[in-house]
Amino acid sequence: MKLPRAVQTLCKWTDTEASRYALSGVRIWRMAGRAYAEATDGRRFSRLEWESEGGAFTPKIIAGKGLAKAMRAVPKKQAVDMADYPNGVANVNGAEVPTIDGRYPKTDDLLEPERIGTVLRQFTPARLRELANQTLLKVGSQSVLVNSQYLADLADQADAVGAGTVTVKVSDPQSQVVCEGEGKGGVNMTAVIMPLAAD
């Protein structure tokens, strides 16, 4: 399977301290001509999606740190290939990266239509970086308090997929923030950021 370079940005969205779920890796799979890669730390979640030829690829959780290191080692103009090995590793352009066993959260639940807000606004990656200095994200009539680092990482991911704008959808200040971007190279992103509790 060919991996877009933007998959490397997902490694920032993992959590190496989690014990209940296997959150220290990037979950990758393919079905019906589409490939997916996603990561979550329990407070935020991001999924990339792109066209991919080939048969079904059973979901595997690839160690985030190892995947990032293997992808950085591949020259920028060279494609990043990943193959699944049955002995607990994934082969990323010749580098063996461990896979992780364990439970993974039901991330599809976050993308159920009733959980996606209808108040929306579009932001450029540059504007997201500016907002990261404030932490209060204003979308239409709603203001949501979010972790500033999450907005900066969201902007980095939007740049990585080539999304000129990110559509942000909210319901209210206490509900999840859903962010969507369509990439120029055929890689689309969807992210969910949980709000911070207001003091």
Secondary structure, DSSP 8 states (H G I E B T S, - for coil): -EE-GGGGGGGGG--TT-SSS--SEEEEEEETTEEEEEEE-SSEEEEEEEE--SS-EEEEEEEHHHHHHHHHTS-TTS-EEEEEETTTEEEETTEEEEB--S----GGGGG-GGGS-SEEEEE-HHHHHHHTTT-EEEETTEEEE--HHHHHHHHHHHHHHT-S-EEEEESSTTS-EEEEEE-TTS-EEEEEE------
